[in-house]
């Protein structure tokens, strides 16, 4: 199951992908410039956690086009 959620007004988005007892979670803030954390769990036990940050280097890129990088082709429920 793939689930995307957005907390409007906060800049927070998240992806949760569950496959049986395994879970991948990505929580991030921002779009053109962003920071986040990824967590992988197996049977409710964290086996990987990573924090990251970055940004898109093209300042003139329209926000809608930058945001499409995160949603294009991904099933959302």
N, C-alpha and C positions, 0 to 999 in steps of 0.2 A: 504494500500500500504506500502510495506517495501522497504526502499532504504538504501544502504550502500555506503559510499563514502570514498575515501582515498586520501589525498593530499600528493602525493609522494615527498620524500625529506624533509618533515616536521615532519613525525612521527605522524601526526594527522589522525584519523579515526572518522567516525560518523555513527550512525544508526538513521534513521528517520522512525517512524511508524505512519501512519495516518489512523484513522478510523472515517470517517465523519468529524465532527468539532473538534475531539480530536487528539492531537499530542503528541507523546513521542519522545524525542530527547536525544541521548547520544553522547557526543563528548569527545574523549579521546586521550591521547598521550602516545605512548610506547606500549609494549606488555609484556615482562617479568617483567618490572617495569613500572607502569602506573599511570596516574592521569587523572581525567575527571570530567564532570558535566552532570547530568541528569536533564531534564526539562520536566514537563508534563503541557500541555495547554488544556483548554476546551474553545471552542469558542474564540480563540485568547487571552485568559486570563491565565496567569501563575498561576497554583494552587499548584505546587510542584517544588522545585529546591533543588538539593543536589550535593555537591562536594565530591569526593572520591579519594583515592590513595591506592596503594598496590603493591604486587608483588608475583611472584612465588618463593617458597622457595628452589626449587631444582636447584642449579646453573648449574648442568651438563645437564639439559634438553635441547635438541636441539631447536633452535628458531622456526623451522617449526612446531614442536610438540606443543610448547607453543602457537604459533599463531593459531593453529587449534582449540583451545578452543573457539576462538571468531567467527569462521566461520562454524564449523561442523554442517551440517544439516539446516543451515539458508538459506532461499531463498534470493538471491541477484539480484537486478535489477538496 
